[in-house]
Amino acid sequence: MIFFGSLLRSPHPYSEYSSFRALLHVAIKRLCQRYKLALSLAVCLCLAAPVHASHPDILLETKIPNVSVATDTKSAANKVTADKPNGNKVNDSSAPIDTPYNEDTLTIENVKNINGLAPASLWQPELSEPSLYALLDAEFAADRDDKRRAVSIYKQQSFKEDATAVFERALSLSLRNERVEDSLQFAKTWQDQNPDHVPAWFYVAHLALRAHDYILAGETLNRILRYDPRADLSEILIGIYPNNDDDKRELLAALQPLDSEQNASLSVLKAGLLYQFNEPEVAIVHINRALERQPDYVPFITLKADILRKIVTAETVINYVSQARLRNPDSKSLYLYEIRYLLDLKQSEQAWKLLLEAHSRFSDDSEITLLAALVSLDIEEYASADELLNMLAKSPAYLDQAYYYLGISAERQQLFDQAKYYLNGVMQEDLVLEARRKVVAFELLDNDIDGAIATLEKLRKDFTVFAPDTFVMQADILWQQNESDEALRLLTRAARKYPDNEMLLFARAQLLDDKEDYVVKRTLLNHLQALDPSNLSYQLSYAQLLLANERSSEQGLALATAIIQIRYDDPRYDNDLHLQALNVLAGNALAKENYQQVIDYLQTPYDVLPTLRSGTLLLRAYQGLGNNEKVEALLADLQQRFSFGQHNINDRIQLY
């Protein structure tokens, strides 16, 4: 109404016979000409008939009525004529509607609608500038989740004069709702029409990099650098780093011809790519150029340190990072970089001292406090660890982590009651299962079977997500107490409650006897392998089942052998599973009285990581060979190491 008030302050051009609709058309005409605020436009739209937007599958160009205003100062009456594209009248009657005006005559003619979209009930003339009505229609469409319509309107309007803001909004909508290739095509077309619009160069370069169009990206970046050799390209390079080596090579090839000597952003991108392709000598040249422009920028410093690690000694790298840290004493990142590098070098004492220094400088930083506590645990500085963890426990966000590691610290000091106290206090979901697992181990050490089961039942009640895990642990306790039948019944009941849980099915299969329950166990393992064909534990259990029933089973031998042949650098490698497979093969060889084969399988693994099962198999192999000297030595080692039936804390508890 403010807008209409401003219109009516001028001499009113209409008589008392003027219709409200004619007045509205004049107001709209003036609004288009003067390009008023969107609020005024919204008021006009609210007073007019509602806009009915269609949702066509294909946006077609359709003709719709155009509004033009002509004033005849000598006429005493005004005629409003609205023609359809086919020449028929818009009104229901075929006769024209005559409305008496004092001076003005309003005439409606034909034009095309915006982008061929369904017509609205308010018409407007073709403008060289973007139409507020069209843009408002687009925003309404976006609000109604008609993204296709909104993007189409904005794109069309962006090609009019003085439409930079419209272009940016169109590009934003396109990026959210279209493929990056479509957004690039739109931005490139707009930039070609507006070649002097420098920000568009940046948009095109960024989108070309994202779309992996490295030829276009190189051309556009070259244009930017010719315009300003020191242009900040950091925004362009955000989120564009390729994931695969082929794309990285293409990107590097596109960047190589560009003169990046004065451009830090481009120099560091080249350095990073060259570093990844193991060309550190060339990479160091580019990162040094970047550091000349921004000598104290931490990401550049750490990248140079990464590159130096490939071409100089560790001492040189540490000296470089230390000097950079001294120049930037408030940089937490440089402290952490140096600390982690020292830990990689197994220099835990030096890392710990630097952590304490960092903790003094960043006393309120929980991340540094936690890291200092963990390193203290690793180097057995338990007093320092406990002090730091108690400080950390004052922060609600770190309380559970602090309690968990306080429990670990107490466990390592063999303060088991204290360890149970802290571990029972852990309630964070990603820590609670492991914490309670340790509590159960402590209770089993005390022969408190009821306490261990009660802990599991409480965990099952408090965290239903871990119910299957608790059933498996409870069944294991029953099995250790020689209650295999009860354990099997427990798992059977649990499997009915959680029929799709593989952990329960596998635990049940492991409790079944290889010979007496052969058919049931084989059925279960086949089902599990069908659910997860790549699961090596299922394969090994199946191999063991086959070999237990047929010592010469080729399939069983092939499955177990395939597992021990997995290299340690293979992502599938699992040390425990590797040792279990060796035990299966050694057990099969022992059953065939191939004693030397047992020794070949297990002697080296036992020397590296002794286990009771491996030691027992080796002992029987040496007995079979009649090697009494080896038998006596191995028997003494087993008695000392595993105590043969006596509770040994280090064997029963998995230390952190």
Helices and strands as residue ranges (DSSP letters): H 2-8, H 20-34, H 38-47, E 63-70, E 78-80, E 97-99, E 105-112, G 114-116, H 132-143, H 147-158, H 164-177, H 180-193, H 198-210, H 214-227, H 245-255, H 264-276, H 280-293, H 298-308, H 314-327, H 332-344, H 348-361, H 366-378, H 382-392, G 396-398, H 399-412, H 416-424, H 429-445, H 449-462, G 464-466, H 467-480, H 484-497, H 502-511, H 518-531, H 536-549, H 554-564, H 575-591, H 595-608, H 612-625, H 628-642, H 649-652
